[in-house]
Amino acid sequence: MDLKKIQFILQKAISLGINTRYTYIVGLDSYDCAVQKTKEMMPYTTDIPIVQIFQNYITEHSKLRHKDSLNFEYYLKLRANFSYIFKKQGFVFKPWENYRSLWYQKL
């Protein structure tokens, strides 16, 4: 399913009075792509997205990881940028909803 289809479904849910959110796995996309797509999803989201860190369960999973995510700064920058984007939307982070989260403690 592509992003436009997901946005269509979420918009339809919002029009029916249904709250919406999505799960985003950090580490699969470049930094720029992650930020841009998160911004693009905000009009279709009524609650803070669930943001998790990609984990390798088998060796082959490392092939899925974007090269940007091999640098720890990638995660710190994304956390700061996502926090800014979410705050502008009025979203409040809920650590208990994010078990592989970027928000495990304050920076």
C-alpha positions as CSV (number, residue, x, y, z in Angstrom):
1,M,0.0,0.0,0.0
2,D,1.4,3.4,-0.9
3,L,1.4,6.6,1.1
4,K,-1.5,8.2,-0.9
5,K,-3.7,5.1,-0.2
6,I,-2.9,5.3,3.5
7,Q,-3.7,9.0,3.6
8,F,-7.0,8.4,1.8
9,I,-8.0,5.7,4.3
10,L,-7.0,7.9,7.3
11,Q,-8.9,10.9,5.9
12,K,-12.0,8.8,5.4
13,A,-11.7,7.6,9.0
14,I,-11.4,11.2,10.2
15,S,-14.4,12.2,8.1
16,L,-16.4,9.5,9.9
17,G,-15.3,10.7,13.4
18,I,-12.7,8.0,13.9
19,N,-9.4,8.9,15.6
20,T,-6.4,8.0,13.5
21,R,-2.7,7.3,14.0
22,Y,0.0,5.1,12.5
23,T,3.1,3.3,13.5
24,Y,6.4,4.5,12.1
25,I,9.6,2.3,12.2
26,V,12.7,4.5,12.5
27,G,15.8,3.2,10.7
28,L,14.3,2.1,7.4
29,D,14.3,5.5,5.7
30,S,16.9,8.2,5.3
31,Y,16.7,11.1,7.8
32,D,15.3,13.5,5.2
33,C,12.7,11.0,4.1
34,A,11.6,10.3,7.6
35,V,11.1,13.9,8.4
36,Q,9.3,14.8,5.2
37,K,6.9,11.8,5.3
38,T,6.1,12.5,8.9
39,K,5.2,16.1,8.0
40,E,3.1,14.8,5.1
41,M,1.2,12.5,7.5
42,M,0.2,15.1,10.1
43,P,-3.1,16.2,8.3
44,Y,-4.2,12.6,8.4
45,T,-3.4,11.9,12.1
46,T,-5.5,12.8,15.1
47,D,-3.2,11.3,17.7
48,I,0.6,11.1,18.1
49,P,2.0,8.3,15.9
50,I,3.7,5.3,17.5
51,V,7.4,5.6,16.7
52,Q,9.6,2.6,17.1
53,I,13.2,1.8,16.4
54,F,13.9,-0.9,13.8
55,Q,15.4,-4.0,15.4
56,N,17.2,-6.8,13.6
57,Y,15.7,-10.2,14.5
58,I,17.9,-12.1,12.0
59,T,21.1,-11.2,10.2
60,E,19.3,-10.5,6.9
61,H,17.3,-7.6,8.5
62,S,20.4,-5.5,8.5
63,K,20.0,-5.2,4.7
64,L,16.7,-3.3,5.3
65,R,18.3,-0.7,7.5
66,H,19.1,2.7,5.9
67,K,22.7,3.7,6.0
68,D,21.8,6.9,7.8
69,S,20.5,4.9,10.8
70,L,24.0,3.5,11.4
71,N,24.9,6.8,13.1
72,F,23.5,7.5,16.5
73,E,23.1,11.2,15.6
74,Y,20.4,10.1,13.2
75,Y,18.2,9.0,16.1
76,L,18.8,12.1,18.2
77,K,18.1,14.4,15.3
78,L,14.9,12.5,14.4
79,R,13.7,12.5,18.0
80,A,14.2,16.3,18.2
81,N,12.5,16.9,14.8
82,F,9.6,14.6,15.5
83,S,9.1,16.2,18.9
84,Y,8.9,19.6,17.2
85,I,6.4,18.3,14.5
86,F,4.2,16.5,17.1
87,K,4.2,19.5,19.5
88,K,3.0,21.8,16.7
89,Q,0.1,19.4,16.2
90,G,-0.7,19.5,20.0
91,F,0.2,15.8,20.4
92,V,1.4,14.6,23.7
93,F,3.9,11.7,23.9
94,K,2.7,8.6,25.8
95,P,5.8,6.5,26.7
96,W,3.7,3.5,27.6
97,E,2.5,3.2,24.0
98,N,6.0,3.1,22.5
99,Y,7.9,0.0,23.6
100,R,10.8,0.5,21.2
101,S,10.8,4.3,21.4
102,L,13.0,7.3,20.8
103,W,11.4,8.8,24.0
104,Y,12.6,6.5,26.7
105,Q,13.9,9.4,28.8
106,K,14.6,13.2,28.5
107,L,17.6,14.3,26.4
